[in-house]
């Protein structure tokens, strides 16, 4: 009988959100990274702490996501903590993956079991060790091929927020800050922005989110999300990483690129917003 901690999660959205063929996927990601790296207009931060990255299909948001990952350098991080929303199932609290690894067409990404144990010990009642939120969730999985082709040798701690209420965001932020003091980790907050407005309205709503991020004030960002002044399906993951960064003395967020699906498909009737930013 397979022990839970020996379970390897198979790809759930390969062939849907990104190519299922290994060579095609590698070529796609490398091309996106090369193009984004050439287009970035800011100076590379000396110390990268976290990334805010979109999670739509690569034809829609892959170029946006590539901006953040193009600043990641192999050898810089021992582990990556990915914080994702749950699109397909609701559960109270925060679920850390209970298995051994996530797999993609590029191979398996091993779970950092020591980091998971520390997370569970520190997080207490807000966290569970399970597959809840992980079974078919795309928002976490689509980040992995970018990491596999930038960091190469790393472990991952996959976290899914079943409930993104502000108290959980603050509590998770403290846990992430604590873990970041113990080990060289990169935080990844997986989130898209506004959903299904016309092109102009979407850009207006997304600008509120961008302005909030530029202030580096997670309380202000959470308040605007709660009051529906802006939208982010992964607002909880973003807020949690901002709280962690603030506690550790991070002082800057660089918004690298923002667009929406109207820019990539030409259909501007009902669009989804995408953003790539780095916390440093």
C-alpha positions in Angstrom: 0.0 0.0 0.0 1.4 3.4 -1.0 2.1 5.7 1.9 0.7 9.2 1.6 4.1 10.8 1.8 5.3 8.6 -1.2 2.5 9.9 -3.5 3.6 11.7 -6.6 1.0 14.0 -8.0 0.7 13.6 -11.8 0.3 16.6 -14.1 -3.4 17.7 -14.1 -3.3 20.4 -16.8 -0.5 19.4 -19.2 -1.9 19.6 -22.7 -4.4 22.2 -21.6 -2.6 25.1 -19.9 0.9 24.2 -21.3 2.4 21.7 -23.7 2.3 18.0 -22.6 5.3 17.1 -24.8 8.6 17.5 -22.9 10.6 19.0 -25.8 7.8 21.3 -26.8 7.3 22.5 -23.2 11.0 23.2 -22.8 11.2 25.1 -26.0 8.1 27.1 -25.2 9.3 28.1 -21.7 12.9 28.9 -22.8 11.5 31.1 -25.6 9.3 33.0 -23.2 12.1 33.5 -20.7 14.5 34.7 -23.4 12.0 37.2 -24.8 11.0 38.5 -21.3 14.6 38.9 -20.2 15.3 41.0 -23.2 12.3 43.2 -22.6 12.7 43.9 -18.9 13.4 47.6 -18.3 14.5 47.6 -14.6 17.8 46.8 -12.9 17.9 43.3 -11.6 17.3 43.4 -7.8 20.3 42.4 -5.7 18.3 40.0 -3.6 15.0 38.5 -4.8 12.6 37.4 -2.1 9.4 36.7 -3.9 7.5 36.6 -7.2 3.9 37.4 -8.0 3.0 35.4 -11.1 -0.1 34.7 -13.1 -1.5 31.2 -13.7 -3.5 31.2 -17.0 -2.6 29.1 -20.0 0.8 29.9 -21.4 -0.6 31.4 -24.6 -2.4 33.9 -22.5 -0.1 34.7 -19.5 3.1 32.8 -20.2 5.0 35.9 -21.4 3.9 37.8 -18.3 4.9 35.0 -16.0 8.3 34.8 -17.7 9.2 38.3 -16.6 9.5 37.3 -13.0 11.1 33.9 -13.6 13.7 35.5 -15.9 15.3 37.1 -12.9 15.6 33.8 -11.0 19.1 32.4 -11.2 20.1 28.8 -10.8 21.7 28.1 -7.4 20.1 31.1 -5.6 17.5 29.2 -3.7 17.3 25.8 -2.0 13.6 25.6 -2.0 10.6 27.4 -3.5 7.4 28.0 -1.5 4.4 28.3 -3.9 1.2 29.8 -2.5 -1.8 29.2 -4.6 -5.6 29.9 -4.4 -8.0 27.0 -4.7 -10.2 27.3 -7.8 -12.0 23.9 -7.6 -12.7 23.1 -4.0 -13.3 25.1 -0.8 -12.0 24.1 2.5 -11.2 25.9 5.7 -7.6 26.8 6.3 -4.4 26.2 4.4 -3.4 22.9 2.8 0.3 21.9 2.4 0.7 19.0 0.0 1.1 15.7 1.8 2.8 13.8 -1.0 6.4 13.2 -2.1 6.5 15.3 -5.3 4.7 17.1 -8.1 5.4 16.0 -11.6 5.3 17.8 -14.9 6.4 16.6 -18.4 9.9 17.9 -17.4 10.2 15.5 -14.5 9.4 15.4 -10.8 9.8 18.3 -8.3 10.5 16.9 -4.9 8.7 18.3 -1.9 10.9 19.7 0.8 9.8 17.4 3.6 11.9 19.1 6.3 10.4 22.5 5.3 6.9 21.0 5.3 7.4 19.7 8.9 8.6 23.1 10.0 5.7 24.7 8.3 3.2 22.5 10.0 4.8 23.0 13.4 4.8 26.7 13.0 1.4 27.2 11.4 -0.6 25.3 14.0 -4.3 25.2 13.6 -4.6 27.1 10.3 -2.8 24.4 8.3 -3.5 20.8 7.3 -1.3 18.3 5.5 -3.4 16.9 2.7 -4.2 16.7 -1.0 -7.1 19.1 -0.5 -6.8 21.8 -3.1 -3.9 20.1 -4.8 -5.7 17.4 -6.9 -6.6 19.3 -10.0 -5.5 22.8 -9.2 -3.8 24.5 -12.1 -2.6 27.7 -10.4 0.3 26.0 -8.6 1.2 23.5 -11.3 1.7 26.0 -14.1 4.5 27.7 -12.1 6.6 24.6 -12.0 8.0 24.3 -15.5 9.3 27.9 -15.3 11.1 26.9 -12.0 12.4 23.7 -13.5 14.1 25.6 -16.3 15.6 28.4 -14.2 16.5 26.8 -10.8 16.9 23.3 -12.1 18.0 21.7 -8.7 15.5 22.7 -6.0 12.7 21.4 -3.8 9.2 22.8 -3.4 6.7 23.4 -0.7 3.2 23.5 -2.4 0.6 25.4 -0.4 -3.0 26.0 -1.4 -5.3 28.5 0.5 -8.8 27.1 0.8 -9.9 30.2 2.6 -8.2 33.6 1.9 -9.7 35.6 4.7 -7.4 38.3 6.1 -6.6 36.6 9.4 -5.3 33.6 7.4 -3.2 35.9 5.2 -1.6 37.6 8.2 -1.0 34.3 10.0 0.5 32.6 6.9 2.7 35.7 6.3 4.3 35.2 9.7 4.9 31.5 9.0 6.5 32.3 5.6 8.7 34.9 7.2 9.8 32.5 9.9 10.6 29.8 7.3 12.6 32.3 5.2 14.8 33.0 8.2 15.8 29.3 8.4 16.5 28.6 4.8 17.2 30.2 1.4 13.7 30.1 -0.1 11.9 31.9 -2.9 8.2 32.7 -2.4 5.8 32.5 -5.4 2.3 34.0 -5.1 0.1 32.6 -7.8 -2.6 35.0 -8.9 -4.5 36.5 -11.9 -6.1 39.9 -11.5 -9.6 41.1 -12.7 -11.9 38.7 -14.4 -14.3 39.2 -17.4 -14.6 43.0 -17.6 -14.3 44.9 -20.9 -10.7 45.9 -21.7 -10.8 49.5 -20.4 -12.6 48.6 -17.2 -10.2 45.8 -16.5 -7.2 48.1 -16.8 -8.8 50.6 -14.5 -9.4 47.9 -11.8 -6.0 46.4 -12.3 -4.4 49.8 -11.8 -5.8 49.9 -8.3 -4.1 46.6 -7.6 -0.8 47.8 -9.1 -0.9 51.0 -7.1 -1.5 49.1 -3.9 1.4 46.8 -4.6 3.7 49.7 -5.3 2.9 51.1 -1.9 4.0 47.8 -0.3 1.2 48.0 2.2 -0.5 44.6 2.5 -3.2 46.0 4.8 -4.2 48.5 2.1 -4.2 45.8 -0.5 -6.3 43.4 1.5 -8.8 46.3 2.3 -9.2 47.1 -1.4 -9.7 43.4 -2.2 -12.3 43.0 0.6 -14.1 46.2 -0.6 -14.0 45.0 -4.2 -12.0 48.1 -5.4 -9.7 45.6 -7.1 -9.6 41.9 -7.9 -7.1 39.1 -7.6 -8.2 35.5 -7.5 -4.9 34.8 -5.6 -5.3 37.9 -3.4 -4.6 35.8 -0.3 -1.3 34.4 -1.6 -0.2 37.8 -2.7 -1.1 39.4 0.7 0.6 36.5 2.6 3.8 37.0 0.7 3.6 40.8 1.2 3.2 40.3 5.0 6.2 38.0 5.0 8.3 40.4 3.0 7.4 43.3 5.3 8.3 41.4 8.4 11.7 40.6 6.9 12.4 44.1 5.9 11.8 43.9 2.2 11.4 47.5 0.9 10.5 47.3 -2.8 8.1 45.8 -5.2 8.9 46.1 -8.9 5.9 45.5 -11.3 7.7 44.1 -14.3 4.8 43.7 -16.7 1.0 43.9 -16.8 -1.5 43.0 -19.5 -4.7 41.2 -20.0 -6.1 38.5 -22.3 -7.3 41.1 -24.7 -3.6 42.0 -25.4 -2.8 38.3 -26.2 -6.0 37.2 -28.0 -7.4 40.4 -29.4 -10.8 39.7 -27.9 -11.4 42.7 -25.6 -15.0 42.0 -24.6 -14.4 40.0 -21.4 -10.7 39.8 -20.3 -8.6 38.5 -17.5 -5.7 40.6 -16.0 -2.2 39.3 -15.6 0.7 40.8 -13.7 4.3 39.9 -12.9 6.1 41.5 -10.0 9.1 40.8 -7.8 9.6 41.5 -4.1 13.1 42.5 -3.2 
